[in-house]
């Protein structure tokens, strides 16, 4: 699918062609340095001012070198100024040599920008297990830096793409009690997408004046309800990360748990949900965007476990691709998830059409169900009737194209 999933918000004003550089003080660039055959493959994000930053990272134990380096910088509470990102090579499972490669890229980028190495974050995405051609990157640094500009966010969004078909970028403005704040973001992801940081990258900028501790709280909260509620194929990558960079140039600050803080988090979550939905809509080989609503579960944990099981079920996803109202696959996935569920109590809906009533009563018009499943956007609602907890996840279907893309990924 190549359509972006966008809903307008009444509380936030989204900017046309918005991205990370819609935020004052940020510049970006994206160029082709030879890692790919033709497409842009190297991006740089730069701030004129020192940045507070926060990050969430993959839970995969085979963490890529850039993930480890960024986590070390974050744990030391350092301010940063720049972020360099390459596609085509993940620099994961490359051992000590891969770590040294990442450090060389970081050091030479810092030197070219006249910064210290710890002021430069680094990110990679692409094929796992192959050494990154460091020379191609370092030889292109001058060109990358020369092309930095306040409108370069879209070039950066393009340069971080791998199997993506669309650039993923948004920016919004919101009015707080002390003034206006801007938040912008870019992301990449199409396959190897699953929660707990799912090969998915997200980079968000803001001009809000926020310290790193509060920024981390806001990011974690927003990620848990956005990037951690999507699944394309159930695979958690080695390189996943979401970074939030704040330069404070709006001079608008707020206290923890204040109305302004809550509105900022709501806006950040809204933007991250849009980025996350764009990843699902652009899922490898996807033809349908699927929303999964779990209602009236015993606990939020149970709701999320069930939603995750449905979202990553190959049998559910292939049924959706084939317009097959095979409700048994959904009930089976939910009931084998390990969550607290009484299958005989549940009600199931496709859109507004009830497919299953409590007691396993499947009295529905199959032709009408098939018509609903032929739509490009499908809503599946599972009412457990066993509590008050709800959640929403997003996924896509499986098509033959997904197999083709991934069977030929390196060829």
Buried (B, 14 or more C-beta within 10 A) or exposed (E): BEEBBEEEBEEBBBBEEBBBBBBBBBBBBBBBBBBBEEBBBBBBBBBEBEBBBBBBBBEBEEBBBBBEBBBEBBEEEBBBBBBBBBBBBBBBBBEEEBBEBBBBBBBBBBBBBEBBBBBBBBBBBBBBBBEBBBEBBBEBBEEBBEBBEBEBBBBBBBBBBBBBEBBBBBBBBBBBEEBEBBBBBBBBBBBBBBBBBBBBBBBBBBBBBBBBEBBBBBBBBBBBBBBBBBBBBBBBBBBBBBBBBBBBBBEBBBEEEEEBBEBBBBBBBBBBBBBBBBBBBBBBBBBBBBBBBBBBBBBBEBBBBBBBBBBBBEBBBBBBBEBBBBBEBBBBBBBEBEBBBEEEEBBBBBBEBBBBEEEEEBEBEEEBBBBBBEEEEBBBBBBBEBBEBBBBBBBBBBBEEBEEBBEEBEE
